[in-house]
């Protein structure tokens, strides 16, 4: 698997990484043995950066990772988790909780340090707290060696722009914003490179929008967005290609994005994604799909507090 430098962190990440949200049953029930197996399979396939959060399964993902990684040498994988979001309604970005959250995550996963720790979904709170309290507290934990690199994650592009005006980060993670349908994360490349910040891209499928699977009932896509996505999927099918394959290949093709995080609790799905990532993308089909997507290019929704979305 191709490796890429993560900003100025000194880390190199595979262009496709393993997202462990599915281990927390965020997308449906999982088989315990299969969930443990998929972690080892991902590492064996070269997806040796693992992204998780205490929010995923309210701790379940981290606990299962702790079991799955028990006999894996620490230098064989890169581990990232998050803090601040603990349920759909529970957010706590206080300095006290920063310290507690890191220690709990380390204990759950049976490790001495985290390669990356992110403030999770900061759009749901007053982001002034993030640069005034949360990040300074996390930097203190970093000084203790428990965390190697710190950053933020979230959905609206506005939060990244605001935080970057006021403080320095090591890394940042965006989801749904560098895909066949939405490429807004690319707007931050120049600034990130100037500051040496590593960019991590997640969710190439846009919560199944760019697959042939039915959308979850909570998906916010409008009728127009859904129709364009269906048309794009049909165009791919006519060429004998699963749109999910093209989605993965596009989202990991930009070298400015150090990695694209893809999650699944099924080994066969992770194997498929790894295979797709190493195949040559059909450029003609890509242009056809991007043309179909033009009417909905960069469509997005409001997430979190309205003031933390587009200014």
C-alpha positions as CSV (number, residue, x, y, z in Angstrom):
1,X,0.0,0.0,0.0
2,X,1.3,3.4,-1.0
3,X,2.6,5.5,2.0
4,X,2.3,9.3,2.3
5,X,3.8,11.7,4.8
6,X,1.4,13.2,7.3
7,X,2.3,16.9,7.2
8,X,5.3,17.6,9.5
9,X,4.4,14.9,12.1
10,X,7.1,12.5,11.0
11,X,4.4,9.8,10.4
12,X,3.7,8.2,7.1
13,X,0.2,6.8,6.6
14,X,-1.1,4.3,4.0
15,X,-3.3,6.0,1.4
16,X,-6.2,3.8,2.6
17,X,-6.6,3.5,6.4
18,X,-8.9,1.4,8.6
19,X,-11.9,3.2,10.3
20,X,-13.1,1.4,13.4
21,X,-16.5,3.1,13.8
22,X,-18.1,-0.1,12.5
23,X,-16.7,-2.0,15.5
24,X,-18.9,0.1,17.7
25,X,-22.0,-1.1,15.7
26,X,-22.5,2.4,14.3
27,X,-23.9,0.9,11.1
28,X,-25.5,-2.3,12.5
29,X,-24.7,-5.4,14.6
30,X,-21.3,-7.0,14.2
31,X,-20.1,-10.5,14.7
32,X,-17.6,-10.5,17.5
33,X,-15.1,-12.9,16.0
34,X,-15.3,-11.2,12.6
35,X,-14.8,-7.8,14.2
36,X,-11.6,-9.0,15.8
37,X,-10.5,-10.7,12.6
38,X,-11.0,-7.6,10.4
39,X,-8.5,-5.5,12.5
40,X,-5.7,-8.0,11.9
41,X,-6.7,-8.3,8.2
42,X,-6.5,-4.6,7.8
43,X,-3.0,-4.4,9.2
44,X,-1.9,-7.4,7.1
45,X,-3.3,-5.6,4.0
46,X,-1.2,-2.5,4.7
47,X,-4.0,-0.4,6.3
48,X,-2.0,0.0,9.4
49,X,-3.4,3.4,10.5
50,X,-6.4,2.8,12.7
51,X,-8.9,5.6,13.4
52,X,-11.4,5.3,16.3
53,X,-13.2,7.3,19.0
54,X,-14.8,6.8,22.4
55,X,-18.0,7.9,20.6
56,X,-18.1,4.8,18.4
57,X,-20.3,2.3,20.3
58,X,-19.8,4.5,23.4
59,X,-16.5,2.8,24.1
60,X,-17.2,-0.5,22.3
61,X,-14.9,0.2,19.4
62,X,-11.9,1.1,21.6
63,X,-12.5,-2.0,23.8
64,X,-12.6,-4.3,20.8
65,X,-9.5,-2.8,19.4
66,X,-7.7,-3.4,22.7
67,X,-8.5,-7.1,22.3
68,X,-7.7,-7.3,18.6
69,X,-4.4,-5.5,19.0
70,X,-3.3,-7.3,22.2
71,X,-0.7,-9.5,20.5
72,X,0.3,-7.1,17.7
73,X,3.6,-5.3,18.2
74,X,3.0,-1.6,18.8
75,X,5.3,-0.6,16.0
76,X,3.2,-2.4,13.4
77,X,0.3,0.0,13.6
78,X,-0.4,3.7,14.0
79,X,-3.3,4.5,16.3
80,X,-5.6,7.5,16.4
81,X,-8.6,8.3,18.6
82,X,-10.6,11.3,19.6
83,X,-12.1,13.1,22.6
84,X,-14.9,15.4,23.4
85,X,-17.9,13.6,21.9
86,X,-19.2,10.6,23.9
87,X,-22.8,10.1,22.7
88,X,-25.2,11.8,20.3
89,X,-26.0,14.4,22.9
90,X,-23.0,14.3,25.3
91,X,-20.1,16.6,24.5
92,X,-17.4,17.6,27.0
93,X,-14.3,19.5,25.8
94,X,-13.2,20.7,29.2
95,X,-9.5,20.5,30.2
96,X,-10.4,18.0,33.0
97,X,-12.1,15.7,30.6
98,X,-9.3,15.9,28.1
99,X,-6.9,14.3,30.6
100,X,-9.5,11.7,31.7
101,X,-10.5,10.8,28.1
102,X,-6.9,10.2,26.9
103,X,-6.2,8.0,30.0
104,X,-9.4,6.0,29.5
105,X,-8.7,5.4,25.8
106,X,-5.1,4.3,26.5
107,X,-6.5,1.8,29.1
108,X,-9.2,0.5,26.8
109,X,-6.8,-0.1,23.9
110,X,-3.9,-1.4,26.0
111,X,-1.3,1.1,24.7
112,X,1.1,3.6,26.3
113,X,0.6,6.4,23.7
114,X,-1.7,7.6,20.9
115,X,-0.1,8.6,17.6
116,X,-3.0,11.0,17.0
117,X,-5.7,12.4,19.2
118,X,-8.4,14.7,17.7
119,X,-11.1,16.9,19.2
120,X,-14.2,15.1,17.8
121,X,-17.0,17.0,16.0
122,X,-16.3,20.4,17.4
123,X,-19.1,22.0,15.4
124,X,-21.5,21.0,18.2
125,X,-20.0,23.3,20.8
126,X,-18.7,26.8,21.2
127,X,-15.5,26.5,19.2
128,X,-13.9,29.3,21.2
129,X,-13.5,26.7,23.9
130,X,-11.5,24.5,21.5
131,X,-8.6,26.9,21.1
132,X,-8.9,28.5,24.5
133,X,-9.2,25.4,26.7
134,X,-9.3,22.0,24.9
135,X,-6.3,22.2,22.6
136,X,-4.0,23.8,25.2
137,X,-5.0,20.9,27.6
138,X,-4.3,18.4,24.9
139,X,-0.9,20.0,24.2
140,X,0.0,19.4,27.9
141,X,-0.9,15.8,27.6
142,X,1.3,15.7,24.4
143,X,4.2,17.0,26.5
144,X,3.8,14.0,28.8
145,X,4.3,11.6,25.8
146,X,0.8,10.1,26.0
147,X,-0.2,11.8,22.6
148,X,2.2,12.3,19.7
149,X,0.0,14.6,17.5
150,X,-3.1,16.6,18.1
151,X,-5.8,18.1,15.9
152,X,-9.5,18.4,15.2
153,X,-12.2,16.6,13.2
154,X,-15.7,17.5,12.0
155,X,-18.0,18.2,9.1
156,X,-18.4,21.9,8.3
157,X,-15.4,23.5,6.5
158,X,-16.0,26.7,8.5
159,X,-14.7,25.1,11.7
160,X,-11.4,24.2,10.2
161,X,-10.9,27.7,8.8
162,X,-11.8,29.3,12.1
163,X,-9.5,27.1,14.2
164,X,-6.6,27.5,11.8
165,X,-6.9,31.3,12.1
166,X,-6.3,31.1,15.9
167,X,-4.0,28.2,16.7
168,X,-1.7,25.6,15.2
169,X,-2.5,22.0,14.7
170,X,-0.6,18.9,13.8
171,X,-3.4,17.2,11.9
172,X,-7.0,17.5,10.8
173,X,-9.6,15.1,9.7
174,X,-12.6,15.9,7.5
175,X,-15.3,13.5,6.4
176,X,-17.6,13.6,3.3
177,X,-15.7,16.6,1.9
178,X,-13.3,14.9,-0.5
179,X,-15.4,12.6,-2.6
180,X,-16.9,12.2,-6.1
181,X,-19.7,14.6,-4.9
182,X,-17.9,17.1,-2.7
183,X,-14.3,18.3,-2.9
184,X,-14.4,21.3,-0.5
185,X,-11.6,19.9,1.7
186,X,-9.2,20.5,-1.2
187,X,-9.7,24.2,-0.6
188,X,-7.6,23.9,2.6
189,X,-4.6,22.2,1.0
190,X,-2.5,25.3,0.4
191,X,-3.0,26.6,4.0
192,X,-2.4,23.1,5.5
193,X,0.8,22.7,3.5
194,X,2.1,26.2,4.5
195,X,1.5,25.3,8.2
196,X,2.8,21.7,7.8
197,X,-0.6,20.2,8.9
198,X,-1.4,16.7,7.9
199,X,-4.7,16.2,6.1
200,X,-6.8,13.1,6.6
201,X,-9.9,12.4,4.5
202,X,-12.7,10.1,5.7
203,X,-15.9,8.6,4.4
204,X,-15.5,8.3,0.6
205,X,-18.9,6.7,0.3
206,X,-20.8,9.7,1.9
207,X,-22.7,7.3,4.2
208,X,-23.6,5.0,1.4
209,X,-24.7,7.7,-1.1
210,X,-21.9,6.7,-3.4
211,X,-22.7,2.9,-3.2
212,X,-25.4,0.6,-4.4
213,X,-26.6,0.1,-0.9
214,X,-29.8,1.6,0.5
215,X,-29.3,4.9,2.3
216,X,-29.7,4.9,6.1
217,X,-33.0,6.5,7.2
218,X,-31.2,9.4,8.8
219,X,-29.3,10.4,5.6
220,X,-29.9,14.1,4.8
221,X,-29.5,13.9,1.0
222,X,-32.2,15.8,-0.9
223,X,-34.2,14.2,-3.6
224,X,-32.0,15.8,-6.2
225,X,-28.8,14.6,-4.6
226,X,-30.2,11.0,-4.4
227,X,-31.3,11.1,-8.0
228,X,-27.8,12.3,-9.2
229,X,-26.1,9.6,-7.1
230,X,-28.4,6.9,-8.6
231,X,-27.7,8.1,-12.1
232,X,-23.9,8.0,-11.4
233,X,-24.2,4.5,-10.0
234,X,-26.1,3.4,-13.1
235,X,-23.4,4.9,-15.4
236,X,-20.8,2.9,-13.5
237,X,-22.8,-0.3,-13.6
238,X,-23.2,0.1,-17.4
239,X,-19.4,-0.1,-17.6
240,X,-19.3,-3.1,-15.2
241,X,-17.9,-1.0,-12.3
242,X,-19.3,-0.6,-8.8
243,X,-19.6,3.1,-8.0
244,X,-18.1,2.3,-4.6
245,X,-14.9,1.3,-6.4
246,X,-14.6,4.6,-8.2
247,X,-15.5,6.5,-5.0
248,X,-12.6,4.8,-3.1
249,X,-10.1,5.4,-6.0
250,X,-11.0,9.1,-6.4
251,X,-10.9,9.8,-2.7
252,X,-7.4,8.4,-2.2
253,X,-6.0,9.6,-5.5
254,X,-5.0,13.1,-4.3
255,X,-1.6,13.0,-2.7
256,X,-2.3,16.1,-0.7
257,X,-4.6,13.9,1.4
258,X,-2.3,11.7,3.4
259,X,-4.9,9.0,3.8
260,X,-8.5,8.1,3.1
261,X,-10.2,6.3,6.0
262,X,-12.7,3.5,5.2
263,X,-14.5,1.5,7.8
264,X,-16.1,-1.9,7.9
265,X,-16.5,-4.8,10.4
266,X,-16.3,-7.3,7.6
267,X,-13.0,-8.7,6.4
268,X,-14.2,-9.3,2.8
269,X,-15.2,-5.6,2.5
270,X,-11.8,-4.4,3.7
271,X,-10.0,-6.8,1.3
272,X,-12.2,-5.4,-1.5
273,X,-11.3,-1.8,-0.6
274,X,-7.6,-2.5,-0.5
275,X,-7.8,-4.2,-3.9
276,X,-9.7,-1.3,-5.4
277,X,-7.2,1.2,-4.0
278,X,-4.3,-0.5,-5.8
279,X,-6.1,-0.8,-9.2
280,X,-5.9,1.9,-11.9
281,X,-8.8,4.3,-11.9
282,X,-10.9,4.5,-15.1
283,X,-10.4,8.2,-16.0
284,X,-13.0,8.2,-18.8
285,X,-15.6,6.8,-16.4
286,X,-14.5,9.3,-13.7
287,X,-15.1,12.2,-16.0
288,X,-18.6,10.9,-16.9
289,X,-19.5,10.5,-13.3
290,X,-18.2,14.0,-12.3
291,X,-20.3,15.4,-15.1
292,X,-23.4,13.7,-13.7
293,X,-22.5,15.0,-10.3
294,X,-22.2,18.6,-11.4
295,X,-25.7,19.8,-10.4
296,X,-24.9,18.6,-6.8
297,X,-21.2,19.3,-6.6
298,X,-20.3,20.4,-3.1
299,X,-23.8,20.0,-1.7
300,X,-23.6,19.7,2.0
301,X,-25.9,20.1,5.0
302,X,-25.8,22.0,8.3
303,X,-24.2,20.0,11.1
304,X,-23.9,21.1,14.7
305,X,-24.5,24.7,15.7
306,X,-25.5,27.0,12.8
307,X,-22.8,29.5,13.6
308,X,-20.2,26.8,13.1
309,X,-21.2,26.3,9.6
310,X,-20.7,28.4,6.5
311,X,-20.2,32.1,7.4
